[in-house]
Structures are given as structure tokens and as C-alpha cells.
Amino acid sequence: MYSAGTYKITRRGQITIPRPIRKSLKLHEGDMLDFFYLDDMVLLKKKKEPVEVFRSLAEKVRKEFKRKGITRDDVAAEIKAYRSENRE
């Protein structure tokens, strides 16, 4: 973990995110951040758009399937089997 220095909170409860952090995380005006806190620690995380999250997950799944030799036909067969087993 890196330190970016110490900063003062304004009367309105605002702080400035230091330029090196904004640059490193590619933060821009209008970006959304998630805040997490525990005891005296606060964590900020750049919020990803749902499509970014989906693409990231899809890429991980694609790599894992490739590593295990799972093909599209294998997936289609599993879906078909599941659907036929779970018909109401």
C-alpha cells in the first residue's frame, strides 16, 4: 500500500484526491467511488460500470475454460441437460 500524504478536510467535509492517485486510478470528474470503512480506516474504490464487471468476469471464465479444455459445445450440452432435468 502506498501513502499519498496527509490532507485536511474542508468545512463542508470535502477532501481533494491527490493528482498521483487520480492519475494512477484513471479517475476523472464524474467518476463514482465506493467508500468502505472499518474502525479508523477508510478505503475508496473506483466503481466499475456493470459492463466492465461482466467483461472482466467473462475473461476470467474464458481463460479457465480454455485451461480446462471446456468448449462451447460442452457448455451448450450442460445447459441443455440442466434445462431438460429442471422442466416444470
HUDASUL-V536019 format. One record per residue. N is the residue number from 0. RES is the residue in three letters. SS is DSSP state (H for helix, E for strand, L for the rest). PHI is phi as a letter, one per 20 degrees, with the letter a starting at -180 (* if undefined). PSI is psi as a letter, one per 20 degrees, with the letter a starting at -180 (NA if undefined). Layout:
# HUDASUL-V536019
n=<N,N>
res=<RES,RES>
ss=<SS,SS>
phi=<PHI,PHI>
psi=<PSI,PSI>
This chain:
# HUDASUL-V536019
n=<0,1,2,3,4,5,6,7,8,9,10,11,12,13,14,15,16,17,18,19,20,21,22,23,24,25,26,27,28,29,30,31,32,33,34,35,36,37,38,39,40,41,42,43,44,45,46,47,48,49,50,51,52,53,54,55,56,57,58,59,60,61,62,63,64,65,66,67,68,69,70,71,72,73,74,75,76,77,78,79,80,81,82,83,84,85,86,87>
res=<MET,TYR,SER,ALA,GLY,THR,TYR,LYS,ILE,THR,ARG,ARG,GLY,GLN,ILE,THR,ILE,PRO,ARG,PRO,ILE,ARG,LYS,SER,LEU,LYS,LEU,HIS,GLU,GLY,ASP,MET,LEU,ASP,PHE,PHE,TYR,LEU,ASP,ASP,MET,VAL,LEU,LEU,LYS,LYS,LYS,LYS,GLU,PRO,VAL,GLU,VAL,PHE,ARG,SER,LEU,ALA,GLU,LYS,VAL,ARG,LYS,GLU,PHE,LYS,ARG,LYS,GLY,ILE,THR,ARG,ASP,ASP,VAL,ALA,ALA,GLU,ILE,LYS,ALA,TYR,ARG,SER,GLU,ASN,ARG,GLU>
ss=<L,L,L,L,L,L,L,L,L,L,L,L,L,L,L,L,L,L,H,H,H,H,H,H,L,L,L,L,L,L,L,L,E,E,E,E,E,E,L,L,E,E,E,E,E,E,L,L,L,H,H,H,H,H,H,H,H,H,H,H,H,H,H,H,H,H,H,H,L,L,L,H,H,H,H,H,H,H,H,H,H,H,H,H,H,L,L,L>
phi=<*,d,d,d,o,d,c,e,e,f,g,e,m,e,c,e,f,g,g,g,f,g,f,f,e,l,e,c,g,n,f,d,c,e,d,c,b,b,l,d,d,c,d,d,c,f,f,e,f,g,f,f,f,f,f,f,f,f,f,f,f,g,f,f,f,f,f,e,m,e,d,f,f,f,f,f,f,f,f,f,f,f,f,f,f,d,f,e>
psi=<q,q,p,j,a,p,q,q,p,r,h,j,j,q,q,p,p,q,g,h,g,g,g,g,j,l,p,r,p,i,q,q,q,p,p,q,q,p,d,k,p,p,p,p,p,p,p,q,q,h,h,g,g,g,g,g,g,h,g,g,g,g,g,g,g,g,h,i,k,p,r,h,h,g,g,g,g,g,g,g,g,g,h,h,h,k,q,NA>
